[in-house]
Amino acid sequence: MAISKELLEILVCPLCKAALEMKQDPAGLKCVQCKRVYPIRDDIPVMLVDEARIEE
């Protein structure tokens, strides 16, 4: 089960408060501003800055 569109619309990056977008592989949510990728484990987004990685 993927992240619902409604949930994706209300989630924001906990660091910079920018919008998130689903990555091509469904393993993470990427911040459009700071480029951090928050992992998704067992269909639950892990919105912890310490768990995120930075991608370009």
mmCIF file of the N, C-alpha and C atoms, coordinates in Angstrom:
data_MODEL
# 
_entry.id   MODEL 
# 
loop_
_atom_site.group_PDB 
_atom_site.id 
_atom_site.type_symbol 
_atom_site.label_atom_id 
_atom_site.label_alt_id 
_atom_site.label_comp_id 
_atom_site.label_asym_id 
_atom_site.label_entity_id 
_atom_site.label_seq_id 
_atom_site.pdbx_PDB_ins_code 
_atom_site.Cartn_x 
_atom_site.Cartn_y 
_atom_site.Cartn_z 
_atom_site.occupancy 
_atom_site.B_iso_or_equiv 
_atom_site.pdbx_formal_charge 
_atom_site.auth_seq_id 
_atom_site.auth_comp_id 
_atom_site.auth_asym_id 
_atom_site.auth_atom_id 
_atom_site.pdbx_PDB_model_num 
ATOM 1   N N  . MET A 1 1  ? 0.840  -1.187 0.000  1.00 0.00 ? 1  MET A N  1 
ATOM 2   C CA . MET A 1 1  ? 0.000  0.000  0.000  1.00 0.00 ? 1  MET A CA 1 
ATOM 3   C C  . MET A 1 1  ? 0.879  1.242  0.000  1.00 0.00 ? 1  MET A C  1 
ATOM 4   N N  . ALA A 1 2  ? 0.610  2.154  -0.897 1.00 0.00 ? 2  ALA A N  1 
ATOM 5   C CA . ALA A 1 2  ? 1.400  3.374  -1.016 1.00 0.00 ? 2  ALA A CA 1 
ATOM 6   C C  . ALA A 1 2  ? 0.835  4.471  -0.118 1.00 0.00 ? 2  ALA A C  1 
ATOM 7   N N  . ILE A 1 3  ? 1.568  5.543  -0.015 1.00 0.00 ? 3  ILE A N  1 
ATOM 8   C CA . ILE A 1 3  ? 1.118  6.700  0.752  1.00 0.00 ? 3  ILE A CA 1 
ATOM 9   C C  . ILE A 1 3  ? -0.049 7.349  -0.016 1.00 0.00 ? 3  ILE A C  1 
ATOM 10  N N  . SER A 1 4  ? -1.125 7.639  0.682  1.00 0.00 ? 4  SER A N  1 
ATOM 11  C CA . SER A 1 4  ? -2.284 8.241  0.014  1.00 0.00 ? 4  SER A CA 1 
ATOM 12  C C  . SER A 1 4  ? -1.981 9.682  -0.401 1.00 0.00 ? 4  SER A C  1 
ATOM 13  N N  . LYS A 1 5  ? -2.670 10.116 -1.446 1.00 0.00 ? 5  LYS A N  1 
ATOM 14  C CA . LYS A 1 5  ? -2.486 11.478 -1.945 1.00 0.00 ? 5  LYS A CA 1 
ATOM 15  C C  . LYS A 1 5  ? -2.869 12.501 -0.883 1.00 0.00 ? 5  LYS A C  1 
ATOM 16  N N  . GLU A 1 6  ? -3.908 12.203 -0.110 1.00 0.00 ? 6  GLU A N  1 
ATOM 17  C CA . GLU A 1 6  ? -4.354 13.118 0.943  1.00 0.00 ? 6  GLU A CA 1 
ATOM 18  C C  . GLU A 1 6  ? -3.275 13.295 2.016  1.00 0.00 ? 6  GLU A C  1 
ATOM 19  N N  . LEU A 1 7  ? -2.627 12.204 2.398  1.00 0.00 ? 7  LEU A N  1 
ATOM 20  C CA . LEU A 1 7  ? -1.553 12.290 3.394  1.00 0.00 ? 7  LEU A CA 1 
ATOM 21  C C  . LEU A 1 7  ? -0.364 13.056 2.832  1.00 0.00 ? 7  LEU A C  1 
ATOM 22  N N  . LEU A 1 8  ? -0.014 12.794 1.588  1.00 0.00 ? 8  LEU A N  1 
ATOM 23  C CA . LEU A 1 8  ? 1.115  13.478 0.961  1.00 0.00 ? 8  LEU A CA 1 
ATOM 24  C C  . LEU A 1 8  ? 0.875  14.979 0.883  1.00 0.00 ? 8  LEU A C  1 
ATOM 25  N N  . GLU A 1 9  ? -0.371 15.391 0.721  1.00 0.00 ? 9  GLU A N  1 
ATOM 26  C CA . GLU A 1 9  ? -0.691 16.819 0.643  1.00 0.00 ? 9  GLU A CA 1 
ATOM 27  C C  . GLU A 1 9  ? -0.497 17.539 1.973  1.00 0.00 ? 9  GLU A C  1 
ATOM 28  N N  . ILE A 1 10 ? -0.638 16.840 3.098  1.00 0.00 ? 10 ILE A N  1 
ATOM 29  C CA . ILE A 1 10 ? -0.514 17.525 4.394  1.00 0.00 ? 10 ILE A CA 1 
ATOM 30  C C  . ILE A 1 10 ? 0.859  17.356 5.037  1.00 0.00 ? 10 ILE A C  1 
ATOM 31  N N  . LEU A 1 11 ? 1.642  16.383 4.580  1.00 0.00 ? 11 LEU A N  1 
ATOM 32  C CA . LEU A 1 11 ? 2.978  16.199 5.150  1.00 0.00 ? 11 LEU A CA 1 
ATOM 33  C C  . LEU A 1 11 ? 3.930  17.265 4.634  1.00 0.00 ? 11 LEU A C  1 
ATOM 34  N N  . VAL A 1 12 ? 4.792  17.756 5.511  1.00 0.00 ? 12 VAL A N  1 
ATOM 35  C CA . VAL A 1 12 ? 5.840  18.704 5.125  1.00 0.00 ? 12 VAL A CA 1 
ATOM 36  C C  . VAL A 1 12 ? 7.147  18.250 5.758  1.00 0.00 ? 12 VAL A C  1 
ATOM 37  N N  . CYS A 1 13 ? 8.231  18.758 5.247  1.00 0.00 ? 13 CYS A N  1 
ATOM 38  C CA . CYS A 1 13 ? 9.549  18.463 5.793  1.00 0.00 ? 13 CYS A CA 1 
ATOM 39  C C  . CYS A 1 13 ? 9.616  19.009 7.218  1.00 0.00 ? 13 CYS A C  1 
ATOM 40  N N  . PRO A 1 14 ? 10.009 18.192 8.193  1.00 0.00 ? 14 PRO A N  1 
ATOM 41  C CA . PRO A 1 14 ? 10.075 18.680 9.574  1.00 0.00 ? 14 PRO A CA 1 
ATOM 42  C C  . PRO A 1 14 ? 11.191 19.706 9.799  1.00 0.00 ? 14 PRO A C  1 
ATOM 43  N N  . LEU A 1 15 ? 12.157 19.773 8.885  1.00 0.00 ? 15 LEU A N  1 
ATOM 44  C CA . LEU A 1 15 ? 13.262 20.713 9.053  1.00 0.00 ? 15 LEU A CA 1 
ATOM 45  C C  . LEU A 1 15 ? 12.941 22.084 8.457  1.00 0.00 ? 15 LEU A C  1 
ATOM 46  N N  . CYS A 1 16 ? 12.543 22.102 7.176  1.00 0.00 ? 16 CYS A N  1 
ATOM 47  C CA . CYS A 1 16 ? 12.348 23.395 6.508  1.00 0.00 ? 16 CYS A CA 1 
ATOM 48  C C  . CYS A 1 16 ? 10.887 23.710 6.188  1.00 0.00 ? 16 CYS A C  1 
ATOM 49  N N  . LYS A 1 17 ? 9.979  22.773 6.485  1.00 0.00 ? 17 LYS A N  1 
ATOM 50  C CA . LYS A 1 17 ? 8.532  22.950 6.305  1.00 0.00 ? 17 LYS A CA 1 
ATOM 51  C C  . LYS A 1 17 ? 8.098  23.068 4.846  1.00 0.00 ? 17 LYS A C  1 
ATOM 52  N N  . ALA A 1 18 ? 8.933  22.606 3.916  1.00 0.00 ? 18 ALA A N  1 
ATOM 53  C CA . ALA A 1 18 ? 8.575  22.625 2.495  1.00 0.00 ? 18 ALA A CA 1 
ATOM 54  C C  . ALA A 1 18 ? 7.780  21.364 2.142  1.00 0.00 ? 18 ALA A C  1 
ATOM 55  N N  . ALA A 1 19 ? 7.180  21.370 0.974  1.00 0.00 ? 19 ALA A N  1 
ATOM 56  C CA . ALA A 1 19 ? 6.380  20.236 0.505  1.00 0.00 ? 19 ALA A CA 1 
ATOM 57  C C  . ALA A 1 19 ? 7.267  19.022 0.221  1.00 0.00 ? 19 ALA A C  1 
ATOM 58  N N  . LEU A 1 20 ? 6.643  17.851 0.262  1.00 0.00 ? 20 LEU A N  1 
ATOM 59  C CA . LEU A 1 20 ? 7.330  16.602 -0.039 1.00 0.00 ? 20 LEU A CA 1 
ATOM 60  C C  . LEU A 1 20 ? 6.749  16.002 -1.306 1.00 0.00 ? 20 LEU A C  1 
ATOM 61  N N  . GLU A 1 21 ? 7.572  15.243 -2.014 1.00 0.00 ? 21 GLU A N  1 
ATOM 62  C CA . GLU A 1 21 ? 7.090  14.527 -3.194 1.00 0.00 ? 21 GLU A CA 1 
ATOM 63  C C  . GLU A 1 21 ? 7.552  13.081 -3.109 1.00 0.00 ? 21 GLU A C  1 
ATOM 64  N N  . MET A 1 22 ? 6.758  12.192 -3.691 1.00 0.00 ? 22 MET A N  1 
ATOM 65  C CA . MET A 1 22 ? 7.105  10.777 -3.704 1.00 0.00 ? 22 MET A CA 1 
ATOM 66  C C  . MET A 1 22 ? 8.252  10.575 -4.684 1.00 0.00 ? 22 MET A C  1 
ATOM 67  N N  . LYS A 1 23 ? 9.265  9.831  -4.267 1.00 0.00 ? 23 LYS A N  1 
ATOM 68  C CA . LYS A 1 23 ? 10.361 9.493  -5.174 1.00 0.00 ? 23 LYS A CA 1 
ATOM 69  C C  . LYS A 1 23 ? 9.885  8.478  -6.201 1.00 0.00 ? 23 LYS A C  1 
ATOM 70  N N  . GLN A 1 24 ? 10.648 8.308  -7.274 1.00 0.00 ? 24 GLN A N  1 
ATOM 71  C CA . GLN A 1 24 ? 10.293 7.338  -8.314 1.00 0.00 ? 24 GLN A CA 1 
ATOM 72  C C  . GLN A 1 24 ? 10.182 5.937  -7.728 1.00 0.00 ? 24 GLN A C  1 
ATOM 73  N N  . ASP A 1 25 ? 11.160 5.555  -6.890 1.00 0.00 ? 25 ASP A N  1 
ATOM 74  C CA . ASP A 1 25 ? 11.019 4.296  -6.164 1.00 0.00 ? 25 ASP A CA 1 
ATOM 75  C C  . ASP A 1 25 ? 10.216 4.614  -4.911 1.00 0.00 ? 25 ASP A C  1 
ATOM 76  N N  . PRO A 1 26 ? 9.273  3.793  -4.535 1.00 0.00 ? 26 PRO A N  1 
ATOM 77  C CA . PRO A 1 26 ? 8.378  4.147  -3.419 1.00 0.00 ? 26 PRO A CA 1 
ATOM 78  C C  . PRO A 1 26 ? 9.017  3.970  -2.039 1.00 0.00 ? 26 PRO A C  1 
ATOM 79  N N  . ALA A 1 27 ? 10.327 4.159  -1.958 1.00 0.00 ? 27 ALA A N  1 
ATOM 80  C CA . ALA A 1 27 ? 11.018 3.946  -0.689 1.00 0.00 ? 27 ALA A CA 1 
ATOM 81  C C  . ALA A 1 27 ? 11.223 5.228  0.102  1.00 0.00 ? 27 ALA A C  1 
ATOM 82  N N  . GLY A 1 28 ? 10.732 6.365  -0.401 1.00 0.00 ? 28 GLY A N  1 
ATOM 83  C CA . GLY A 1 28 ? 10.962 7.586  0.337  1.00 0.00 ? 28 GLY A CA 1 
ATOM 84  C C  . GLY A 1 28 ? 10.178 8.778  -0.165 1.00 0.00 ? 28 GLY A C  1 
ATOM 85  N N  . LEU A 1 29 ? 10.132 9.798  0.687  1.00 0.00 ? 29 LEU A N  1 
ATOM 86  C CA . LEU A 1 29 ? 9.521  11.085 0.365  1.00 0.00 ? 29 LEU A CA 1 
ATOM 87  C C  . LEU A 1 29 ? 10.633 12.121 0.342  1.00 0.00 ? 29 LEU A C  1 
ATOM 88  N N  . LYS A 1 30 ? 10.712 12.890 -0.734 1.00 0.00 ? 30 LYS A N  1 
ATOM 89  C CA . LYS A 1 30 ? 11.797 13.857 -0.907 1.00 0.00 ? 30 LYS A CA 1 
ATOM 90  C C  . LYS A 1 30 ? 11.288 15.280 -0.734 1.00 0.00 ? 30 LYS A C  1 
ATOM 91  N N  . CYS A 1 31 ? 12.012 16.058 0.056  1.00 0.00 ? 31 CYS A N  1 
ATOM 92  C CA . CYS A 1 31 ? 11.691 17.466 0.251  1.00 0.00 ? 31 CYS A CA 1 
ATOM 93  C C  . CYS A 1 31 ? 12.087 18.244 -1.001 1.00 0.00 ? 31 CYS A C  1 
ATOM 94  N N  . VAL A 1 32 ? 11.202 19.107 -1.476 1.00 0.00 ? 32 VAL A N  1 
ATOM 95  C CA . VAL A 1 32 ? 11.478 19.869 -2.690 1.00 0.00 ? 32 VAL A CA 1 
ATOM 96  C C  . VAL A 1 32 ? 12.470 20.999 -2.448 1.00 0.00 ? 32 VAL A C  1 
ATOM 97  N N  . GLN A 1 33 ? 12.685 21.379 -1.205 1.00 0.00 ? 33 GLN A N  1 
ATOM 98  C CA . GLN A 1 33 ? 13.580 22.499 -0.910 1.00 0.00 ? 33 GLN A CA 1 
ATOM 99  C C  . GLN A 1 33 ? 14.959 22.034 -0.442 1.00 0.00 ? 33 GLN A C  1 
ATOM 100 N N  . CYS A 1 34 ? 15.033 21.257 0.627  1.00 0.00 ? 34 CYS A N  1 
ATOM 101 C CA . CYS A 1 34 ? 16.342 20.879 1.187  1.00 0.00 ? 34 CYS A CA 1 
ATOM 102 C C  . CYS A 1 34 ? 16.852 19.542 0.668  1.00 0.00 ? 34 CYS A C  1 
ATOM 103 N N  . LYS A 1 35 ? 16.055 18.851 -0.152 1.00 0.00 ? 35 LYS A N  1 
ATOM 104 C CA . LYS A 1 35 ? 16.431 17.604 -0.834 1.00 0.00 ? 35 LYS A CA 1 
ATOM 105 C C  . LYS A 1 35 ? 16.656 16.419 0.101  1.00 0.00 ? 35 LYS A C  1 
ATOM 106 N N  . ARG A 1 36 ? 16.143 16.493 1.325  1.00 0.00 ? 36 ARG A N  1 
ATOM 107 C CA . ARG A 1 36 ? 16.228 15.344 2.223  1.00 0.00 ? 36 ARG A CA 1 
ATOM 108 C C  . ARG A 1 36 ? 15.195 14.306 1.805  1.00 0.00 ? 36 ARG A C  1 
ATOM 109 N N  . VAL A 1 37 ? 15.584 13.041 1.923  1.00 0.00 ? 37 VAL A N  1 
ATOM 110 C CA . VAL A 1 37 ? 14.678 11.944 1.592  1.00 0.00 ? 37 VAL A CA 1 
ATOM 111 C C  . VAL A 1 37 ? 14.366 11.200 2.873  1.00 0.00 ? 37 VAL A C  1 
ATOM 112 N N  . TYR A 1 38 ? 13.084 11.189 3.222  1.00 0.00 ? 38 TYR A N  1 
ATOM 113 C CA . TYR A 1 38 ? 12.608 10.516 4.425  1.00 0.00 ? 38 TYR A CA 1 
ATOM 114 C C  . TYR A 1 38 ? 12.145 9.116  4.034  1.00 0.00 ? 38 TYR A C  1 
ATOM 115 N N  . PRO A 1 39 ? 12.637 8.081  4.711  1.00 0.00 ? 39 PRO A N  1 
ATOM 116 C CA . PRO A 1 39 ? 12.297 6.713  4.321  1.00 0.00 ? 39 PRO A CA 1 
ATOM 117 C C  . PRO A 1 39 ? 10.852 6.359  4.658  1.00 0.00 ? 39 PRO A C  1 
ATOM 118 N N  . ILE A 1 40 ? 10.354 5.374  3.934  1.00 0.00 ? 40 ILE A N  1 
ATOM 119 C CA . ILE A 1 40 ? 9.033  4.809  4.220  1.00 0.00 ? 40 ILE A CA 1 
ATOM 120 C C  . ILE A 1 40 ? 9.264  3.359  4.619  1.00 0.00 ? 40 ILE A C  1 
ATOM 121 N N  . ARG A 1 41 ? 8.843  3.014  5.835  1.00 0.00 ? 41 ARG A N  1 
ATOM 122 C CA . ARG A 1 41 ? 9.006  1.655  6.340  1.00 0.00 ? 41 ARG A CA 1 
ATOM 123 C C  . ARG A 1 41 ? 7.641  1.104  6.726  1.00 0.00 ? 41 ARG A C  1 
ATOM 124 N N  . ASP A 1 42 ? 7.310  -0.052 6.177  1.00 0.00 ? 42 ASP A N  1 
ATOM 125 C CA . ASP A 1 42 ? 6.013  -0.688 6.436  1.00 0.00 ? 42 ASP A CA 1 
ATOM 126 C C  . ASP A 1 42 ? 4.862  0.270  6.152  1.00 0.00 ? 42 ASP A C  1 
ATOM 127 N N  . ASP A 1 43 ? 4.970  0.999  5.041  1.00 0.00 ? 43 ASP A N  1 
ATOM 128 C CA . ASP A 1 43 ? 3.956  1.969  4.587  1.00 0.00 ? 43 ASP A CA 1 
ATOM 129 C C  . ASP A 1 43 ? 3.784  3.158  5.522  1.00 0.00 ? 43 ASP A C  1 
ATOM 130 N N  . ILE A 1 44 ? 4.778  3.405  6.382  1.00 0.00 ? 44 ILE A N  1 
ATOM 131 C CA . ILE A 1 44 ? 4.716  4.537  7.314  1.00 0.00 ? 44 ILE A CA 1 
ATOM 132 C C  . ILE A 1 44 ? 5.912  5.451  7.053  1.00 0.00 ? 44 ILE A C  1 
ATOM 133 N N  . PRO A 1 45 ? 5.673  6.734  6.724  1.00 0.00 ? 45 PRO A N  1 
ATOM 134 C CA . PRO A 1 45 ? 6.793  7.646  6.519  1.00 0.00 ? 45 PRO A CA 1 
ATOM 135 C C  . PRO A 1 45 ? 7.497  7.936  7.855  1.00 0.00 ? 45 PRO A C  1 
ATOM 136 N N  . VAL A 1 46 ? 8.807  7.831  7.839  1.00 0.00 ? 46 VAL A N  1 
ATOM 137 C CA . VAL A 1 46 ? 9.611  8.118  9.027  1.00 0.00 ? 46 VAL A CA 1 
ATOM 138 C C  . VAL A 1 46 ? 10.091 9.559  8.897  1.00 0.00 ? 46 VAL A C  1 
ATOM 139 N N  . MET A 1 47 ? 9.382  10.458 9.565  1.00 0.00 ? 47 MET A N  1 
ATOM 140 C CA . MET A 1 47 ? 9.634  11.887 9.412  1.00 0.00 ? 47 MET A CA 1 
ATOM 141 C C  . MET A 1 47 ? 10.595 12.416 10.474 1.00 0.00 ? 47 MET A C  1 
ATOM 142 N N  . LEU A 1 48 ? 11.719 11.755 10.620 1.00 0.00 ? 48 LEU A N  1 
ATOM 143 C CA . LEU A 1 48 ? 12.757 12.168 11.563 1.00 0.00 ? 48 LEU A CA 1 
ATOM 144 C C  . LEU A 1 48 ? 13.961 12.668 10.773 1.00 0.00 ? 48 LEU A C  1 
ATOM 145 N N  . VAL A 1 49 ? 14.435 13.861 11.111 1.00 0.00 ? 49 VAL A N  1 
ATOM 146 C CA . VAL A 1 49 ? 15.567 14.454 10.394 1.00 0.00 ? 49 VAL A CA 1 
ATOM 147 C C  . VAL A 1 49 ? 16.789 13.545 10.475 1.00 0.00 ? 49 VAL A C  1 
ATOM 148 N N  . ASP A 1 50 ? 17.010 12.908 11.612 1.00 0.00 ? 50 ASP A N  1 
ATOM 149 C CA . ASP A 1 50 ? 18.169 12.023 11.778 1.00 0.00 ? 50 ASP A CA 1 
ATOM 150 C C  . ASP A 1 50 ? 18.091 10.782 10.891 1.00 0.00 ? 50 ASP A C  1 
ATOM 151 N N  . GLU A 1 51 ? 16.908 10.401 10.455 1.00 0.00 ? 51 GLU A N  1 
ATOM 152 C CA . GLU A 1 51 ? 16.723 9.215  9.604  1.00 0.00 ? 51 GLU A CA 1 
ATOM 153 C C  . GLU A 1 51 ? 16.821 9.577  8.112  1.00 0.00 ? 51 GLU A C  1 
ATOM 154 N N  . ALA A 1 52 ? 16.756 10.855 7.781  1.00 0.00 ? 52 ALA A N  1 
ATOM 155 C CA . ALA A 1 52 ? 16.753 11.295 6.375  1.00 0.00 ? 52 ALA A CA 1 
ATOM 156 C C  . ALA A 1 52 ? 18.160 11.319 5.809  1.00 0.00 ? 52 ALA A C  1 
ATOM 157 N N  . ARG A 1 53 ? 18.214 11.182 4.488  1.00 0.00 ? 53 ARG A N  1 
ATOM 158 C CA . ARG A 1 53 ? 19.485 11.345 3.777  1.00 0.00 ? 53 ARG A CA 1 
ATOM 159 C C  . ARG A 1 53 ? 19.296 12.463 2.756  1.00 0.00 ? 53 ARG A C  1 
ATOM 160 N N  . ILE A 1 54 ? 20.381 13.110 2.373  1.00 0.00 ? 54 ILE A N  1 
ATOM 161 C CA . ILE A 1 54 ? 20.301 14.213 1.423  1.00 0.00 ? 54 ILE A CA 1 
ATOM 162 C C  . ILE A 1 54 ? 20.680 13.698 0.044  1.00 0.00 ? 54 ILE A C  1 
ATOM 163 N N  . GLU A 1 55 ? 19.831 13.989 -0.945 1.00 0.00 ? 55 GLU A N  1 
ATOM 164 C CA . GLU A 1 55 ? 20.063 13.628 -2.346 1.00 0.00 ? 55 GLU A CA 1 
ATOM 165 C C  . GLU A 1 55 ? 20.011 14.875 -3.198 1.00 0.00 ? 55 GLU A C  1 
ATOM 166 N N  . GLU A 1 56 ? 20.666 14.810 -4.300 1.00 0.00 ? 56 GLU A N  1 
ATOM 167 C CA . GLU A 1 56 ? 20.613 15.927 -5.275 1.00 0.00 ? 56 GLU A CA 1 
ATOM 168 C C  . GLU A 1 56 ? 19.667 15.632 -6.339 1.00 0.00 ? 56 GLU A C  1 
# 
